[in-house]
Amino acid sequence: MSGFESLGRYLLIIGGMVFLLGLLLTLAGRIPWVGRLPGDIAIQRERFGCYAPLATCILLSVVLTLFLNLIARILKR
């Protein structure tokens, strides 16, 4: 396989992953529990607000790790 063919394949894979990530982020607002998990910290004061989505970040990390490992295993064959 020449350099351009493999580069084209990698660009298509990266483009597909960016598309799927954009689709996921677009639809994430419609999922009612995203951002409101029990481990998410929200502090509201009179002139101050702080939001730290710890549990949501951990959940997304686990899901993305599983997904990327699956993709890596498929591409390894």
N, C-alpha and C positions, 0 to 999 in steps of 0.2 A: 504494500500500500504506500503510495507516495505521501509526501509531507502535506500536500494540500488536501488530500482526501481525508486524512486523519484529523487535520485542523478543522475541516468543514464538519466532520462528524461531532467533534467536541463542541464546536460552536452551536450546532443544532441541539445537542444535549443540554448545554448551559442555557440556551434560549428557552427550551421547554421547561426547564426547572424554574427560570425566572417567571415565565408565564403562569405556572402552577402556583408559585409563591404569591404573585399578584392577585390571582383568582382567590386564593385562600384569604389574603388580607382584605380583599373586597367583601367577601362573604362573612368574615369573622364578626362583624358588627351585628349580624343577624342571629348569631348563636348566643342564647341568653346567659349562659354561665361563664363565658369567657370574660375575664376581668373581674369576676365576682366570686372567686373561689375562696374557701375558708382561710387560706394562708396569705391572701392579698391584704396589704396594709393601706388604709385610707385615713388620713388625718385632715380634718377640716376645722379651722379656727376662723376667727372673725376676719382677719386679713391675710390668711395663709392657708394654703392647701397643699398637701403632699400625698402622692399616690405611688406605692411601690408594689407592683404585681408579682410578688415572689413566687407564689404557687403557680400562677399562669406561666411564668418563665420556666419553671422546672418542668411543667407538663409539656410545654412546647419543645423544650430541649430533649426530652425523652422521645417524643413523637418524631422529631426531625432526625435524631440519632438512629432510630429504628428504620426510618425511611431511607436515609442515606446509606446505611449498611445494606439494605435490600438492593438499592441501586448499584452499589459497589459489587455485590455478589453476582448480580445479573451481568454487569459489564465485564467481570473477570472471566467469564466462560468463553 
